[in-house]
Amino acid sequence: MAHLYLGIMSGTSMDGIDIALLNFKQRPATILDYATYPFPEALIPTIHGLCQPNQNEINTMGDADRQIAHAFADAVKAFLARNQLTSADIVAIGSHGQTIRHYPDGNNGFTLQIGDPFTLASKTDIDVIADFRRKDVALGGQGAPLVPAFHKAMFATKRCNRVVLNIGGISNITYLPADQQTPIVGFDTGPGNTLMDAWCRKHTGQQYDKSGAWASQGKPDNTLLQAMLTLPFFSQPAPKSTGRELFNLAWLEQQLSQYGNTLSPESVQATLALLTATSIADQIHALPDVEEVYVCGGGAHNDFLMETLETLLYDCQLNTTDELGIVSDAVEAAAFAWLAYAHKQGIPGNIPSVTGASRSAILGASFSAL
């Protein structure tokens, strides 16, 4: 069992704690199981609050740091029981943590994830590799996206130029050229589900728009869409990354302020789906000769969004990563299992052409269970 690693991912959408079990005995690694466990509902408003400047943040953050670690540990224990495994069977857990701030630009740029790895290691009796992003930032990089190295290991092909598109709270793409000498490109394209989720919570009380059914009832407003697309981030060259610091409900309501009540909530939702799809498609079309696009992340379940993407990416073959043998929901958690393995094996986890770091580096820090 000396080849088994767990990866834990909780993204900006906070729609669950994703855990993947990978076996690295052979190349490429194989995913043995994947499951999602509910995020403690009482903790979700606290995390949302920590993503914006507020009062008494240090106490709130310290408490949430431990609570998240306990939630992760409970999920790990349930996952091990599901697979009839013990802590001794797992080499390490790769834990992304929960991002609460991401301002990577400038000499003092930073990124911050919480979910105390010491607590996680103590509660599970498994070594934890965590804090993957800050070394890349220290080297002048964005600290994101980090999944392209995993995408390269699992999805690259010499047959064609391929894009892996992750639609979580934020959307990011990895361009995998068929020519192995051509640099891999990866960056955040803009919002994924985050604006749609925030708008849905405000107007329906639901955490997200299941299958995009609510958006499908509205009519997208092209004037609003074009106004939102003037945001400089969309035309900014890579490397680039973003988060809810930029794309949040306050930004959206500012964009809507001139419309009064002329747009129905459903039409705004439809426009937000089109914003996500358009910002993705525009930046994929700017890449050389993309033939295949494979989608992963929660956005792959939004039928309205996927149909819109299929229309905009008419010149590409669009599928989910399920077609490549990895369930779309499992990709990011699997990537952090891979990053933990890379840390243990001394393999660089970042790609400088993606993040803008001055050099490749072994990412993460080790937190022993002993």
C-alpha positions as CSV (number, residue, x, y, z in Angstrom):
1,M,0.0,0.0,0.0
2,A,3.0,2.3,-0.2
3,H,1.7,3.9,-3.4
4,L,-1.7,5.3,-2.2
5,Y,-2.3,9.0,-1.8
6,L,-5.3,11.1,-1.0
7,G,-6.1,14.5,-2.4
8,I,-8.6,16.9,-0.8
9,M,-10.1,19.9,-2.6
10,S,-12.6,22.5,-1.4
11,G,-13.0,25.2,-4.0
12,T,-14.4,28.7,-4.0
13,S,-17.9,27.3,-4.6
14,M,-17.7,25.4,-1.3
15,D,-20.2,22.9,-2.7
16,G,-18.4,20.0,-1.0
17,I,-15.2,18.4,0.2
18,D,-13.8,16.4,-2.7
19,I,-11.5,13.4,-1.9
20,A,-9.7,11.3,-4.4
21,L,-7.6,8.1,-3.9
22,L,-4.8,7.6,-6.3
23,N,-2.4,4.7,-6.8
24,F,1.0,5.7,-8.0
25,K,2.4,2.2,-8.4
26,Q,2.3,2.6,-12.2
27,R,2.5,5.5,-14.7
28,P,0.2,7.2,-15.2
29,A,-1.4,7.1,-11.8
30,T,-4.8,5.5,-11.5
31,I,-7.8,6.9,-9.6
32,L,-9.2,4.2,-7.4
33,D,-12.1,6.1,-5.8
34,Y,-13.6,9.5,-5.5
35,A,-16.3,10.9,-3.2
36,T,-17.7,14.3,-2.1
37,Y,-18.7,15.0,1.5
38,P,-20.9,17.9,2.5
39,F,-19.3,21.1,3.8
40,P,-20.6,22.0,7.3
41,E,-23.4,24.4,6.5
42,A,-22.9,26.5,9.6
43,L,-19.3,27.2,8.4
44,I,-20.2,28.4,4.9
45,P,-21.3,31.9,5.9
46,T,-18.1,32.3,8.0
47,I,-15.9,31.4,5.0
48,H,-17.9,33.8,2.7
49,G,-17.3,36.5,5.3
50,L,-13.6,35.8,5.4
51,C,-13.3,36.3,1.7
52,Q,-14.0,40.0,2.2
53,P,-12.4,42.5,4.6
54,N,-14.3,42.6,7.9
55,Q,-13.8,43.1,11.6
56,N,-12.1,40.7,14.0
57,E,-10.9,38.6,11.1
58,I,-8.0,37.0,12.9
59,N,-10.2,35.4,15.6
60,T,-12.7,34.3,13.0
61,M,-10.0,32.9,10.7
62,G,-8.3,31.0,13.5
63,D,-11.5,29.4,14.5
64,A,-12.4,28.5,10.9
65,D,-8.9,27.2,10.2
66,R,-9.5,24.5,12.9
67,Q,-13.1,23.8,11.9
68,I,-12.2,23.2,8.3
69,A,-9.4,20.8,9.3
70,H,-11.9,18.9,11.5
71,A,-14.4,18.7,8.6
72,F,-11.6,17.5,6.3
73,A,-10.5,14.9,8.9
74,D,-14.1,13.6,9.3
75,A,-14.4,13.3,5.5
76,V,-11.1,11.4,5.3
77,K,-12.2,8.9,8.0
78,A,-15.5,8.3,6.2
79,F,-13.7,7.8,2.9
80,L,-11.2,5.4,4.4
81,A,-14.0,3.3,5.9
82,R,-15.8,3.3,2.5
83,N,-12.7,1.9,0.9
84,Q,-11.8,-0.5,3.8
85,L,-8.5,1.2,4.3
86,T,-6.7,2.4,7.4
87,S,-4.5,5.4,8.0
88,A,-1.4,3.2,7.7
89,D,-2.4,2.4,4.0
90,I,-2.0,6.0,2.9
91,V,1.4,7.6,2.3
92,A,0.2,11.2,2.5
93,I,-2.8,13.5,2.0
94,G,-2.4,16.4,-0.4
95,S,-4.7,19.2,1.0
96,H,-5.4,22.3,-0.9
97,G,-7.2,24.0,2.0
98,Q,-9.8,26.7,1.6
99,T,-8.8,29.8,-0.2
100,I,-9.9,33.0,1.6
101,R,-7.7,35.6,-0.2
102,H,-5.8,35.7,-3.4
103,Y,-3.8,38.8,-4.3
104,P,-0.7,37.4,-6.0
105,D,0.5,40.5,-7.9
106,G,3.3,42.8,-6.9
107,N,6.3,42.4,-4.7
108,N,4.2,41.8,-1.6
109,G,1.5,39.7,-3.3
110,F,0.1,36.8,-1.4
111,T,-2.4,33.9,-1.4
112,L,-4.0,32.4,1.7
113,Q,-5.6,29.0,2.3
114,I,-6.9,27.8,5.6
115,G,-7.6,24.3,7.0
116,D,-4.9,23.7,9.6
117,P,-2.7,20.8,8.2
118,F,-1.4,20.1,11.7
119,T,-4.9,19.3,12.9
120,L,-5.7,17.3,9.8
121,A,-2.5,15.2,10.3
122,S,-3.2,14.7,14.0
123,K,-6.8,13.7,13.5
124,T,-6.2,11.3,10.7
125,D,-2.8,9.9,11.7
126,I,-1.6,10.5,8.1
127,D,1.2,12.8,6.9
128,V,-0.2,15.9,5.2
129,I,1.3,17.9,2.4
130,A,-0.2,21.4,2.2
131,D,0.4,25.1,1.5
132,F,1.2,24.4,-2.2
133,R,0.7,27.9,-3.6
134,R,2.9,30.2,-1.5
135,K,6.3,29.0,-2.8
136,D,5.2,29.8,-6.4
137,V,4.1,33.3,-5.3
138,A,7.5,33.7,-3.5
139,L,9.1,33.0,-6.8
140,G,7.2,35.7,-8.5
141,G,4.3,33.5,-9.8
142,Q,0.6,33.7,-9.5
143,G,0.4,30.6,-7.3
144,A,-2.3,29.5,-9.7
145,P,-3.4,27.5,-11.5
146,L,-1.5,24.6,-10.1
147,V,-3.4,21.8,-11.8
148,P,-1.7,22.1,-15.2
149,A,1.2,19.9,-14.2
150,F,-1.3,17.1,-13.3
151,H,-3.2,17.8,-16.5
152,K,0.1,17.3,-18.5
153,A,0.8,14.0,-16.7
154,M,-2.7,12.6,-17.2
155,F,-4.2,14.2,-20.4
156,A,-1.5,15.4,-22.8
157,T,-1.4,13.7,-26.2
158,K,0.9,13.9,-29.3
159,R,-2.2,13.5,-31.5
160,C,-3.7,17.0,-31.2
161,N,-3.7,20.3,-29.3
162,R,-6.0,19.9,-26.3
163,V,-7.4,22.2,-23.6
164,V,-8.5,21.0,-20.2
165,L,-11.1,23.5,-18.8
166,N,-11.9,23.5,-15.1
167,I,-15.1,25.3,-14.2
168,G,-15.2,25.7,-10.5
169,G,-16.0,29.0,-8.7
170,I,-13.4,30.4,-11.1
171,S,-12.7,29.0,-14.5
172,N,-9.2,28.0,-15.6
173,I,-7.7,26.4,-18.7
174,T,-4.6,24.4,-19.5
175,Y,-3.4,24.3,-23.1
176,L,-1.6,21.0,-23.8
177,P,0.1,21.3,-27.2
178,A,0.7,18.2,-29.3
179,D,4.3,19.4,-29.8
180,Q,6.1,18.5,-26.6
181,Q,8.6,21.3,-27.2
182,T,5.9,24.0,-27.1
183,P,5.3,25.5,-23.6
184,I,2.2,24.6,-21.8
185,V,-0.1,27.5,-21.1
186,G,-2.6,27.8,-18.3
187,F,-4.4,30.6,-16.6
188,D,-7.7,31.7,-15.0
189,T,-10.2,33.0,-17.6
190,G,-12.5,34.6,-15.2
191,P,-15.7,33.6,-13.3
192,G,-16.9,30.0,-13.4
193,N,-19.8,29.4,-11.0
194,T,-19.1,32.0,-8.4
195,L,-21.3,34.9,-9.8
196,M,-24.1,32.5,-10.8
197,D,-24.0,30.9,-7.3
198,A,-24.0,34.2,-5.5
199,W,-26.9,35.5,-7.6
200,C,-28.8,32.3,-7.2
201,R,-28.4,32.4,-3.4
202,K,-29.7,35.9,-3.2
203,H,-32.8,35.4,-5.3
204,T,-33.8,31.7,-4.7
205,G,-32.1,30.8,-1.5
206,Q,-30.5,27.8,-3.2
207,Q,-26.7,27.3,-3.2
208,Y,-26.5,26.9,-6.9
209,D,-28.6,26.8,-10.1
210,K,-29.1,23.0,-10.6
211,S,-28.4,22.1,-14.2
212,G,-28.8,25.8,-15.1
213,A,-32.6,25.3,-15.1
214,W,-33.2,28.8,-13.6
215,A,-30.9,30.5,-16.1
216,S,-32.6,28.7,-19.0
217,Q,-35.8,30.6,-18.1
218,G,-34.2,34.0,-18.7
219,K,-33.0,35.9,-21.8
220,P,-29.4,37.0,-21.7
221,D,-28.9,40.8,-22.0
222,N,-26.1,41.6,-24.5
223,T,-25.6,45.2,-23.3
224,L,-24.9,44.0,-19.7
225,L,-22.7,41.2,-21.1
226,Q,-20.6,43.6,-23.1
227,A,-20.3,46.0,-20.2
228,M,-19.0,43.2,-17.9
229,L,-16.5,42.1,-20.6
230,T,-14.8,45.5,-20.5
231,L,-13.3,44.5,-17.2
232,P,-9.5,44.7,-17.8
233,F,-8.9,41.2,-16.4
234,F,-10.4,39.6,-19.5
235,S,-7.9,41.3,-21.9
236,Q,-5.0,40.9,-19.5
237,P,-2.3,38.6,-20.9
238,A,-1.3,35.4,-19.1
239,P,0.0,34.5,-16.6
240,K,-3.0,35.7,-14.6
241,S,-5.2,34.4,-11.8
242,T,-8.2,35.8,-10.0
243,G,-10.9,35.0,-7.4
244,R,-13.8,36.2,-5.5
245,E,-11.8,39.3,-4.5
246,L,-12.7,40.5,-8.0
247,F,-15.8,38.6,-9.1
248,N,-18.3,38.9,-6.3
249,L,-21.8,40.0,-5.6
250,A,-20.8,43.6,-4.9
251,W,-19.1,43.9,-8.3
252,L,-22.1,42.4,-10.0
253,E,-24.5,44.7,-8.3
254,Q,-22.4,47.7,-9.3
255,Q,-22.6,46.5,-12.9
256,L,-26.4,46.2,-12.5
257,S,-26.9,49.6,-10.8
258,Q,-27.8,51.5,-14.0
259,Y,-30.5,48.9,-15.0
260,G,-32.9,49.5,-12.1
261,N,-35.5,46.7,-12.2
262,T,-35.5,46.4,-16.0
263,L,-33.8,43.0,-16.0
264,S,-35.5,40.0,-14.4
265,P,-33.3,37.9,-12.0
266,E,-33.5,35.0,-14.4
267,S,-32.2,37.1,-17.2
268,V,-29.3,38.3,-15.1
269,Q,-28.6,34.6,-14.3
270,A,-28.7,33.8,-18.0
271,T,-26.3,36.7,-18.7
272,L,-23.9,35.5,-16.0
273,A,-23.8,32.0,-17.6
274,L,-23.1,33.7,-21.0
275,L,-20.3,35.8,-19.3
276,T,-18.7,32.6,-18.0
277,A,-19.0,30.9,-21.4
278,T,-17.9,33.9,-23.5
279,S,-14.9,34.7,-21.4
280,I,-13.8,31.0,-21.6
281,A,-14.5,30.7,-25.4
282,D,-12.7,34.0,-26.3
283,Q,-9.5,32.9,-24.5
284,I,-9.6,29.4,-26.0
285,H,-10.0,30.8,-29.5
286,A,-6.9,32.9,-28.9
287,L,-4.8,29.7,-28.4
288,P,-3.3,28.0,-31.5
289,D,-5.3,25.3,-33.2
290,V,-7.3,23.9,-30.3
291,E,-9.1,20.7,-31.5
292,E,-10.4,19.2,-28.2
293,V,-11.7,20.7,-25.0
294,Y,-12.4,18.6,-22.0
295,V,-14.4,20.1,-19.1
296,C,-14.1,19.2,-15.4
297,G,-15.4,20.8,-12.2
298,G,-18.9,21.6,-11.0
299,G,-19.7,23.6,-14.1
300,A,-19.7,20.4,-16.2
301,H,-23.1,19.6,-14.6
302,N,-24.7,22.9,-15.7
303,D,-26.5,21.9,-18.8
304,F,-27.4,25.5,-19.8
305,L,-23.7,26.5,-19.5
306,M,-22.4,23.5,-21.4
307,E,-24.9,24.0,-24.2
308,T,-23.8,27.6,-24.4
309,L,-20.1,26.6,-24.5
310,E,-20.8,24.0,-27.2
311,T,-22.3,26.8,-29.4
312,L,-19.4,29.2,-28.8
313,L,-16.8,26.5,-29.2
314,Y,-18.3,25.2,-32.5
315,D,-14.9,24.6,-34.0
316,C,-13.7,22.3,-31.1
317,Q,-14.8,18.9,-29.9
318,L,-16.3,19.5,-26.4
319,N,-16.5,16.7,-23.9
320,T,-16.0,16.2,-20.1
321,T,-12.9,14.5,-18.7
322,D,-15.0,11.4,-18.1
323,E,-14.2,10.6,-21.8
324,L,-10.5,10.5,-20.8
325,G,-11.1,8.2,-17.9
326,I,-11.3,10.6,-15.0
327,V,-14.7,11.7,-13.6
328,S,-15.0,15.4,-14.1
329,D,-15.7,16.0,-10.4
330,A,-12.6,14.2,-9.3
331,V,-9.9,16.0,-11.3
332,E,-8.9,18.8,-8.9
333,A,-8.9,16.5,-5.8
334,A,-6.8,14.0,-7.8
335,A,-4.4,16.9,-8.8
336,F,-3.6,17.6,-5.1
337,A,-3.0,13.9,-4.5
338,W,-0.5,14.1,-7.4
339,L,1.0,17.3,-5.9
340,A,1.6,15.5,-2.6
341,Y,3.2,12.6,-4.5
342,A,5.4,15.1,-6.4
343,H,6.5,16.7,-3.2
344,K,7.5,13.3,-1.7
345,Q,9.3,12.4,-4.9
346,G,11.1,15.7,-5.4
347,I,9.2,16.5,-8.6
348,P,8.5,20.2,-9.4
349,G,4.8,20.9,-9.1
350,N,4.5,24.2,-10.9
351,I,5.0,25.1,-14.5
352,P,6.7,28.6,-14.9
353,S,5.1,29.2,-18.3
354,V,1.8,28.9,-16.5
355,T,2.2,30.7,-13.3
356,G,5.0,33.2,-14.2
357,A,7.3,31.9,-11.5
358,S,11.0,32.5,-12.0
359,R,11.7,28.8,-11.9
360,S,10.1,25.4,-11.3
361,A,9.9,24.3,-7.7
362,I,8.9,21.5,-5.4
363,L,5.7,22.8,-3.9
364,G,4.1,22.4,-0.5
365,A,5.2,21.7,3.0
366,S,5.1,18.5,5.0
367,F,3.2,18.1,8.2
368,S,3.9,14.9,10.0
369,A,1.3,12.9,11.8
370,L,3.9,11.8,14.4
